Amino acid sequence: MTKYVFIVERTCTGYLAYSEDMDLLPVSTTGKNMWELNNNILEAIDLYRKYVEVDLKPITRENIMISLDVQ
């Protein structure tokens, strides 16, 4: 199973997530909390697959790995 790593940073309004490999999966999104952020990551990937028409299999929560950037 392919894993897609998303870097997560805290912002003043919640969280920002972006794909670690922007060449493979140029997706980023935000959320007020981690639950919303996870849902938004999946939605952003689905939108990317739909509108860019890439040959990318459907991605589930099991395919996503979160890496917290706590600086």
MDTraj code that builds the backbone (N, CA, C; nanometers):
import mdtraj as md
import numpy as np

residues = "MET THR LYS TYR VAL PHE ILE VAL GLU ARG THR CYS THR GLY TYR LEU ALA TYR SER GLU ASP MET ASP LEU LEU PRO VAL SER THR THR GLY LYS ASN MET TRP GLU LEU ASN ASN ASN ILE LEU GLU ALA ILE ASP LEU TYR ARG LYS TYR VAL GLU VAL ASP LEU LYS PRO ILE THR ARG GLU ASN ILE MET ILE SER LEU ASP VAL GLN".split()
xyz = np.array([
    [0.0838, -0.1168, 0.0000],
    [0.0000, 0.0000, 0.0000],
    [0.0891, 0.1241, 0.0000],
    [0.0607, 0.2159, -0.0893],
    [0.1366, 0.3397, -0.0992],
    [0.0980, 0.4337, 0.0141],
    [0.1981, 0.4944, 0.0760],
    [0.1750, 0.5935, 0.1814],
    [0.2095, 0.7317, 0.1277],
    [0.1224, 0.8273, 0.1549],
    [0.1447, 0.9659, 0.1162],
    [0.1654, 1.0465, 0.2441],
    [0.2811, 1.1107, 0.2547],
    [0.3154, 1.1855, 0.3755],
    [0.2706, 1.3304, 0.3595],
    [0.2009, 1.3795, 0.4611],
    [0.1596, 1.5191, 0.4658],
    [0.2253, 1.5856, 0.5860],
    [0.2913, 1.6974, 0.5606],
    [0.3525, 1.7771, 0.6657],
    [0.2431, 1.8677, 0.7227],
    [0.2309, 1.8701, 0.8540],
    [0.1278, 1.9516, 0.9191],
    [0.1951, 2.0566, 1.0059],
    [0.1532, 2.1809, 0.9870],
    [0.2041, 2.2926, 1.0666],
    [0.0876, 2.3610, 1.1371],
    [0.1135, 2.4104, 1.2561],
    [0.0129, 2.4858, 1.3310],
    [0.0124, 2.6284, 1.2780],
    [-0.1071, 2.6852, 1.2598],
    [-0.1209, 2.8247, 1.2186],
    [-0.2007, 2.8986, 1.3258],
    [-0.2179, 3.0283, 1.3085],
    [-0.2942, 3.1045, 1.4076],
    [-0.4435, 3.0726, 1.4017],
    [-0.4897, 3.0101, 1.2944],
    [-0.6320, 2.9761, 1.2815],
    [-0.6586, 2.8263, 1.2827],
    [-0.5562, 2.7443, 1.2961],
    [-0.5759, 2.5990, 1.2952],
    [-0.4517, 2.5272, 1.2468],
    [-0.4684, 2.4503, 1.1384],
    [-0.3589, 2.3678, 1.0870],
    [-0.3492, 2.3788, 0.9351],
    [-0.2278, 2.3639, 0.8850],
    [-0.1986, 2.3606, 0.7420],
    [-0.1324, 2.2271, 0.7119],
    [-0.1767, 2.1609, 0.6055],
    [-0.1144, 2.0352, 0.5631],
    [-0.0774, 2.0458, 0.4161],
    [0.0408, 1.9946, 0.3826],
    [0.0823, 1.9904, 0.2427],
    [0.1592, 1.8620, 0.2186],
    [0.1499, 1.8140, 0.0959],
    [0.2151, 1.6892, 0.0586],
    [0.3663, 1.7042, 0.0659],
    [0.4320, 1.6029, 0.1215],
    [0.5783, 1.6042, 0.1286],
    [0.6392, 1.5985, -0.0113],
    [0.5742, 1.5274, -0.1029],
    [0.6226, 1.5139, -0.2405],
    [0.5284, 1.5909, -0.3333],
    [0.5529, 1.7209, -0.3466],
    [0.4641, 1.8054, -0.4265],
    [0.4723, 1.7746, -0.5761],
    [0.5765, 1.7060, -0.6210],
    [0.5834, 1.6663, -0.7616],
    [0.4856, 1.5531, -0.7902],
    [0.4739, 1.4607, -0.6980],
    [0.3843, 1.3464, -0.7141],
    [0.2398, 1.3829, -0.6830],
    [0.2190, 1.4580, -0.5753],
    [0.0841, 1.4898, -0.5281],
    [0.0813, 1.6349, -0.4798],
    [0.0637, 1.7307, -0.5727],
    [0.0681, 1.8722, -0.5353],
    [-0.0615, 1.9177, -0.4681],
    [-0.0772, 1.8804, -0.3414],
    [-0.2006, 1.9067, -0.2684],
    [-0.1679, 1.9722, -0.1347],
    [-0.2463, 2.0730, -0.0991],
    [-0.2370, 2.1327, 0.0341],
    [-0.3769, 2.1744, 0.0772],
    [-0.3963, 2.1882, 0.2083],
    [-0.5267, 2.2259, 0.2611],
    [-0.5106, 2.2753, 0.4038],
    [-0.6190, 2.3261, 0.4607],
    [-0.6187, 2.3732, 0.5987],
    [-0.7376, 2.3148, 0.6735],
    [-0.7340, 2.3280, 0.8052],
    [-0.8456, 2.2846, 0.8886],
    [-0.8366, 2.3488, 1.0255],
    [-0.9522, 2.3660, 1.0898],
    [-0.9552, 2.4268, 1.2230],
    [-0.9010, 2.3331, 1.3296],
    [-0.9154, 2.2022, 1.3071],
    [-0.8654, 2.1013, 1.4013],
    [-0.8162, 1.9816, 1.3206],
    [-0.7569, 1.8835, 1.3878],
    [-0.6985, 1.7695, 1.3163],
    [-0.8046, 1.6843, 1.2470],
    [-0.9208, 1.6702, 1.3071],
    [-1.0284, 1.5925, 1.2450],
    [-1.0691, 1.6562, 1.1124],
    [-1.0922, 1.7881, 1.1148],
    [-1.1295, 1.8597, 0.9928],
    [-1.0164, 1.8552, 0.8907],
    [-0.8935, 1.8679, 0.9383],
    [-0.7784, 1.8652, 0.8484],
    [-0.7684, 1.7314, 0.7748],
    [-0.7867, 1.6208, 0.8465],
    [-0.7823, 1.4889, 0.7821],
    [-0.8900, 1.4758, 0.6752],
    [-1.0110, 1.5211, 0.7051],
    [-1.1181, 1.5170, 0.6054],
    [-1.0847, 1.6048, 0.4855],
    [-1.0271, 1.7226, 0.5108],
    [-0.9925, 1.8136, 0.4020],
    [-0.8788, 1.7595, 0.3153],
    [-0.7869, 1.6853, 0.3748],
    [-0.6798, 1.6224, 0.2965],
    [-0.7405, 1.5248, 0.1960],
    [-0.8310, 1.4400, 0.2426],
    [-0.8952, 1.3433, 0.1526],
    [-0.9755, 1.4140, 0.0440],
    [-1.0471, 1.5194, 0.0812],
    [-1.1257, 1.5946, -0.0166],
    [-1.0348, 1.6621, -0.1200],
    [-0.9242, 1.7192, -0.0748],
    [-0.8308, 1.7852, -0.1667],
    [-0.7702, 1.6853, -0.2648],
    [-0.7380, 1.5661, -0.2166],
    [-0.6836, 1.4626, -0.3048],
    [-0.7881, 1.4202, -0.4070],
    [-0.9120, 1.4019, -0.3632],
    [-1.0193, 1.3644, -0.4557],
    [-1.0407, 1.4712, -0.5622],
    [-1.0378, 1.5975, -0.5221],
    [-1.0532, 1.7064, -0.6191],
    [-0.9373, 1.7079, -0.7181],
    [-0.8169, 1.6870, -0.6692],
    [-0.6999, 1.6811, -0.7572],
    [-0.7153, 1.5684, -0.8584],
    [-0.7526, 1.4502, -0.8116],
    [-0.7715, 1.3351, -0.9012],
    [-0.8794, 1.3644, -1.0048],
    [-0.9869, 1.4302, -0.9636],
    [-1.1000, 1.4565, -1.0528],
    [-1.0661, 1.5598, -1.1605],
    [-1.0045, 1.6702, -1.1204],
    [-0.9849, 1.7802, -1.2141],
    [-0.8554, 1.7736, -1.2932],
    [-0.7548, 1.7071, -1.2422],
    [-0.6283, 1.6968, -1.3144],
    [-0.6244, 1.5683, -1.3959],
    [-0.7123, 1.4749, -1.3615],
    [-0.7234, 1.3470, -1.4319],
    [-0.5905, 1.2721, -1.4336],
    [-0.5328, 1.2558, -1.3167],
    [-0.4091, 1.1797, -1.3036],
    [-0.4415, 1.0328, -1.2823],
    [-0.3453, 0.9482, -1.3140],
    [-0.3619, 0.8046, -1.2934],
    [-0.3219, 0.7723, -1.1499],
    [-0.4124, 0.7993, -1.0582],
    [-0.3869, 0.7823, -0.9157],
    [-0.5028, 0.7036, -0.8566],
    [-0.4710, 0.5941, -0.7903],
    [-0.5756, 0.5122, -0.7294],
    [-0.6424, 0.5898, -0.6165],
    [-0.7678, 0.5550, -0.5841],
    [-0.8345, 0.6209, -0.4705],
    [-0.7509, 0.6076, -0.3431],
    [-0.7489, 0.7136, -0.2657],
    [-0.6690, 0.7184, -0.1438],
    [-0.7618, 0.7226, -0.0233],
    [-0.7303, 0.6411, 0.0769],
    [-0.8088, 0.6368, 0.1997],
    [-0.7232, 0.6876, 0.3158],
    [-0.7824, 0.6953, 0.4333],
    [-0.7080, 0.7391, 0.5522],
    [-0.5864, 0.6511, 0.5782],
    [-0.5973, 0.5229, 0.5424],
    [-0.4863, 0.4301, 0.5651],
    [-0.3645, 0.4628, 0.4791],
    [-0.3850, 0.5355, 0.3692],
    [-0.2752, 0.5729, 0.2804],
    [-0.2049, 0.7015, 0.3238],
    [-0.2620, 0.7724, 0.4196],
    [-0.2096, 0.9030, 0.4586],
    [-0.1308, 0.8929, 0.5882],
    [-0.0106, 0.9497, 0.5855],
    [0.0723, 0.9567, 0.7054],
    [0.0931, 1.1048, 0.7380],
    [0.0694, 1.1408, 0.8630],
    [0.0838, 1.2789, 0.9079],
    [0.2190, 1.2953, 0.9766],
    [0.2913, 1.4003, 0.9364],
    [0.4181, 1.4346, 1.0004],
    [0.4034, 1.5754, 1.0580],
    [0.4046, 1.5862, 1.1908],
    [0.3878, 1.7165, 1.2546],
    [0.5177, 1.7951, 1.2518],
    [0.5093, 1.9189, 1.2051],
    [0.6242, 2.0089, 1.2026],
    [0.6084, 2.1042, 1.3206],
    [0.6668, 2.0691, 1.4339],
    [0.6504, 2.1479, 1.5562],
    [0.7780, 2.2261, 1.5858],
    [0.7845, 2.3446, 1.5331],
    [0.9023, 2.4292, 1.5540],
    [0.8691, 2.5411, 1.6487],
])
top = md.Topology()
chain = top.add_chain()
for i, resn in enumerate(residues, 1):
    res = top.add_residue(resn, chain, resSeq=i)
    for name in ("N", "CA", "C"):
        top.add_atom(name, md.element.get_by_symbol(name[0]), res)
traj = md.Trajectory(xyz[None], top)
